[in-house]
Structure formats: C-alpha cells, structure tokens
C-alpha cells in the first residue's frame, strides 16, 4: 500500500512539473501559427519564432505574472 501511495505522488509530481512546459509550448505553437496567417511587410513580428522560450519578450505580446499570454 505504501508503495502505491509513493508511486502515485511521484507520478502526480511529474505531471505537475511537466504541465506548465506543455502549456507554454502550446502558446508558442498557437502564436506562431497565428503569425504565419498574417501579412507582416515591415517584419514587426520577427521576434516571434517557434523556439521554446519566453513569449513575454515577443513584440506586441503581453503576459500575466505567471508568464501566460494575456494579450496580443
């Protein structure tokens, strides 16, 4: 029984750690796809790339204190 509880907590911890990374990658992917649908003749969105990183540093992207995108 104790082993099951330990395994449960271990799996739950891994999920909680991985979830923000998955979410951040989803936001990167979504914004990159959005950018690909736009015309950007002045190259204003050159900071938007599909590499994992801090979306909050992208031009015209606003984030909340937790690092999630709140406005484009």
N, CA, C and O atoms as a DFTB+ gen file, in Angstrom:
288 C
 N C O
     1  1       0.826      -1.196       0.000
     2  2       0.000       0.000       0.000
     3  2       0.871       1.260       0.000
     4  3       0.610       2.191      -0.762
     5  1       1.904       1.294       0.852
     6  2       2.773       2.469       0.904
     7  2       3.467       2.700      -0.430
     8  3       3.673       3.842      -0.842
     9  1       3.826       1.616      -1.099
    10  2       4.491       1.739      -2.394
    11  2       3.555       2.375      -3.425
    12  3       3.991       3.186      -4.242
    13  1       2.284       2.013      -3.390
    14  2       1.309       2.601      -4.312
    15  2       1.161       4.099      -4.072
    16  3       1.093       4.884      -5.018
    17  1       1.113       4.482      -2.822
    18  2       0.982       5.897      -2.480
    19  2       2.212       6.659      -2.963
    20  3       2.089       7.752      -3.515
    21  1       3.376       6.095      -2.761
    22  2       4.613       6.732      -3.200
    23  2       4.638       6.883      -4.722
    24  3       5.015       7.936      -5.235
    25  1       4.244       5.850      -5.433
    26  2       4.200       5.904      -6.897
    27  2       3.188       6.952      -7.350
    28  3       3.455       7.708      -8.284
    29  1       2.037       7.000      -6.699
    30  2       1.021       7.990      -7.041
    31  2       1.579       9.405      -6.892
    32  3       1.432      10.223      -7.801
    33  1       2.207       9.699      -5.774
    34  2       2.763      11.032      -5.554
    35  2       3.894      11.344      -6.524
    36  3       4.035      12.488      -6.957
    37  1       4.681      10.372      -6.862
    38  2       5.758      10.577      -7.820
    39  2       5.193      10.923      -9.202
    40  3       5.651      11.868      -9.845
    41  1       4.212      10.166      -9.647
    42  2       3.591      10.435     -10.947
    43  2       2.907      11.796     -10.937
    44  3       3.036      12.557     -11.896
    45  1       2.195      12.107      -9.888
    46  2       1.499      13.392      -9.773
    47  2       2.488      14.552      -9.810
    48  3       2.216      15.573     -10.443
    49  1       3.616      14.412      -9.150
    50  2       4.643      15.449      -9.151
    51  2       5.199      15.656     -10.558
    52  3       5.393      16.792     -10.988
    53  1       5.449      14.583     -11.261
    54  2       5.956      14.686     -12.632
    55  2       4.947      15.404     -13.526
    56  3       5.326      16.248     -14.337
    57  1       3.676      15.076     -13.381
    58  2       2.632      15.730     -14.173
    59  2       2.589      17.221     -13.868
    60  3       2.504      18.035     -14.788
    61  1       2.647      17.585     -12.609
    62  2       2.589      18.998     -12.230
    63  2       3.791      19.780     -12.732
    64  3       3.668      20.956     -13.078
    65  1       4.938      19.145     -12.775
    66  2       6.142      19.811     -13.275
    67  2       6.079      19.950     -14.796
    68  3       6.482      20.981     -15.335
    69  1       5.586      18.944     -15.486
    70  2       5.562      18.947     -16.949
    71  2       4.452      19.811     -17.530
    72  3       4.596      20.330     -18.637
    73  1       3.364      19.974     -16.820
    74  2       2.206      20.690     -17.350
    75  2       2.512      22.121     -17.795
    76  3       2.104      22.493     -18.895
    77  1       3.200      22.938     -17.009
    78  2       3.498      24.299     -17.484
    79  2       4.343      24.309     -18.752
    80  3       4.158      25.179     -19.603
    81  1       5.256      23.370     -18.896
    82  2       6.084      23.311     -20.098
    83  2       5.232      22.981     -21.313
    84  3       5.431      23.554     -22.384
    85  1       4.293      22.070     -21.159
    86  2       3.401      21.701     -22.258
    87  2       2.531      22.893     -22.628
    88  3       2.325      23.175     -23.808
    89  1       2.023      23.590     -21.622
    90  2       1.176      24.753     -21.851
    91  2       1.943      25.851     -22.576
    92  3       1.423      26.447     -23.520
    93  1       3.167      26.125     -22.149
    94  2       3.978      27.160     -22.784
    95  2       4.248      26.811     -24.238
    96  3       4.185      27.684     -25.103
    97  1       4.547      25.552     -24.519
    98  2       4.786      25.144     -25.899
    99  2       3.530      25.293     -26.742
   100  3       3.616      25.632     -27.922
   101  1       2.376      25.046     -26.160
   102  2       1.115      25.205     -26.888
   103  2       0.895      26.670     -27.253
   104  3       0.422      26.972     -28.349
   105  1       1.232      27.575     -26.347
   106  2       1.095      29.002     -26.635
   107  2       2.065      29.423     -27.732
   108  3       1.696      30.192     -28.619
   109  1       3.294      28.931     -27.683
   110  2       4.279      29.229     -28.733
   111  2       3.745      28.753     -30.079
   112  3       3.754      29.499     -31.059
   113  1       3.287      27.523     -30.118
   114  2       2.776      26.955     -31.369
   115  2       1.585      27.754     -31.894
   116  3       1.511      28.054     -33.086
   117  1       0.662      28.094     -31.011
   118  2      -0.538      28.825     -31.425
   119  2      -0.185      30.204     -31.980
   120  3      -0.713      30.609     -33.015
   121  1       0.697      30.920     -31.305
   122  2       1.066      32.249     -31.785
   123  2       1.875      32.180     -33.075
   124  3       1.739      33.044     -33.942
   125  1       2.706      31.169     -33.205
   126  2       3.485      31.025     -34.433
   127  2       2.570      30.726     -35.625
   128  3       2.788      31.250     -36.717
   129  1       1.561      29.897     -35.422
   130  2       0.587      29.614     -36.482
   131  2      -0.203      30.880     -36.813
   132  3      -0.444      31.183     -37.982
   133  1      -0.605      31.614     -35.773
   134  2      -1.316      32.879     -35.974
   135  2      -0.464      33.831     -36.817
   136  3      -0.965      34.455     -37.752
   137  1       0.826      33.939     -36.480
   138  2       1.738      34.816     -37.217
   139  2       1.837      34.396     -38.683
   140  3       1.898      35.247     -39.570
   141  1       1.854      33.101     -38.935
   142  2       2.001      32.619     -40.313
   143  2       0.803      33.004     -41.183
   144  3       0.905      33.007     -42.410
   145  1      -0.321      33.327     -40.561
   146  2      -1.523      33.719     -41.301
   147  2      -1.578      35.226     -41.554
   148  3      -2.445      35.698     -42.291
   149  1      -0.669      35.978     -40.955
   150  2      -0.669      37.431     -41.084
   151  2       0.285      37.884     -42.178
   152  3       1.231      37.178     -42.529
   153  1       0.024      39.066     -42.709
   154  2       0.987      39.723     -43.583
   155  2       1.757      40.700     -42.715
   156  3       1.162      41.517     -42.014
   157  1       3.071      40.619     -42.760
   158  2       3.924      41.466     -41.925
   159  2       5.008      42.107     -42.800
   160  3       6.178      41.737     -42.709
   161  1       4.617      43.072     -43.651
   162  2       5.582      43.650     -44.590
   163  2       6.722      44.415     -43.919
   164  3       7.797      44.553     -44.503
   165  1       6.503      44.910     -42.706
   166  2       7.567      45.645     -42.007
   167  2       8.370      44.750     -41.073
   168  3       9.256      45.222     -40.361
   169  1       8.058      43.466     -41.079
   170  2       8.767      42.482     -40.247
   171  2       8.702      42.840     -38.758
   172  3       9.666      42.644     -38.018
   173  1       7.559      43.362     -38.337
   174  2       7.369      43.759     -36.936
   175  2       7.389      42.580     -35.980
   176  3       7.712      42.724     -34.801
   177  1       7.041      41.419     -36.500
   178  2       6.920      40.245     -35.638
   179  2       8.116      39.304     -35.774
   180  3       7.985      38.098     -35.568
   181  1       9.270      39.849     -36.118
   182  2      10.447      38.999     -36.296
   183  2      10.872      38.313     -35.007
   184  3      11.546      37.284     -35.053
   185  1      10.493      38.863     -33.858
   186  2      10.852      38.226     -32.580
   187  2       9.991      36.997     -32.298
   188  3      10.278      36.235     -31.374
   189  1       8.947      36.805     -33.081
   190  2       8.069      35.647     -32.908
   191  2       8.681      34.460     -33.639
   192  3       8.629      34.396     -34.867
   193  1       9.246      33.545     -32.914
   194  2       9.756      32.327     -33.526
   195  2       9.148      31.140     -32.802
   196  3       8.547      31.303     -31.740
   197  1       9.294      29.976     -33.352
   198  2       8.665      28.808     -32.738
   199  2       9.614      28.042     -31.837
   200  3       9.403      26.858     -31.574
   201  1      10.651      28.702     -31.363
   202  2      11.570      28.078     -30.423
   203  2      11.029      28.218     -29.010
   204  3      10.434      29.243     -28.677
   205  1      11.224      27.208     -28.176
   206  2      10.795      27.347     -26.782
   207  2      11.524      28.522     -26.138
   208  3      12.724      28.713     -26.337
   209  1      10.807      29.272     -25.392
   210  2      11.412      30.427     -24.750
   211  2      10.361      31.266     -24.072
   212  3       9.248      30.809     -23.810
   213  1      10.721      32.479     -23.798
   214  2       9.831      33.368     -23.081
   215  2       8.987      34.175     -24.059
   216  3       9.474      35.114     -24.689
   217  1       7.731      33.802     -24.179
   218  2       6.806      34.522     -25.056
   219  2       6.655      35.974     -24.645
   220  3       6.339      36.829     -25.472
   221  1       6.876      36.249     -23.389
   222  2       6.658      37.592     -22.859
   223  2       7.663      38.597     -23.413
   224  3       7.485      39.804     -23.246
   225  1       8.712      38.117     -24.068
   226  2       9.680      39.023     -24.680
   227  2       9.338      39.307     -26.138
   228  3       9.989      40.133     -26.778
   229  1       8.327      38.634     -26.665
   230  2       7.945      38.853     -28.057
   231  2       7.272      40.216     -28.200
   232  3       6.528      40.646     -27.320
   233  1       7.540      40.884     -29.309
   234  2       6.967      42.190     -29.601
   235  2       5.446      42.077     -29.715
   236  3       4.936      41.177     -30.382
   237  1       4.737      42.977     -29.072
   238  2       3.268      43.035     -29.064
   239  2       2.606      41.883     -28.305
   240  3       1.427      41.612     -28.535
   241  1       3.312      41.206     -27.421
   242  2       2.735      40.136     -26.602
   243  2       2.814      40.570     -25.146
   244  3       3.876      40.970     -24.669
   245  1       1.695      40.490     -24.443
   246  2       1.631      40.846     -23.027
   247  2       1.305      39.596     -22.227
   248  3       0.466      38.788     -22.625
   249  1       1.982      39.449     -21.090
   250  2       1.788      38.269     -20.245
   251  2       1.385      38.672     -18.835
   252  3       1.609      39.803     -18.402
   253  1       0.786      37.719     -18.132
   254  2       0.478      37.928     -16.718
   255  2       1.713      37.557     -15.893
   256  3       2.695      37.068     -16.452
   257  1       1.682      37.780     -14.575
   258  2       2.848      37.461     -13.742
   259  2       3.266      35.989     -13.780
   260  3       4.417      35.666     -13.489
   261  1       2.343      35.104     -14.133
   262  2       2.673      33.678     -14.206
   263  2       3.350      33.316     -15.524
   264  3       3.830      32.193     -15.682
   265  1       3.394      34.254     -16.473
   266  2       4.055      34.007     -17.749
   267  2       3.156      33.508     -18.857
   268  3       3.642      33.080     -19.903
   269  1       1.845      33.554     -18.644
   270  2       0.910      33.154     -19.700
   271  2       0.501      34.380     -20.509
   272  3       0.392      35.482     -19.973
   273  1       0.281      34.179     -21.784
   274  2      -0.107      35.275     -22.670
   275  2      -1.513      35.751     -22.313
   276  3      -2.435      34.949     -22.166
   277  1      -1.660      37.070     -22.178
   278  2      -2.969      37.650     -21.869
   279  2      -3.466      38.573     -22.974
   280  3      -4.662      38.846     -23.068
   281  1      -2.542      39.056     -23.814
   282  2      -2.952      39.995     -24.861
   283  2      -1.947      39.963     -26.005
   284  3      -0.740      39.832     -25.802
   285  1      -2.486      40.086     -27.209
   286  2      -1.642      40.188     -28.409
   287  2      -2.077      41.424     -29.164
   288  3      -1.518      41.734     -30.216
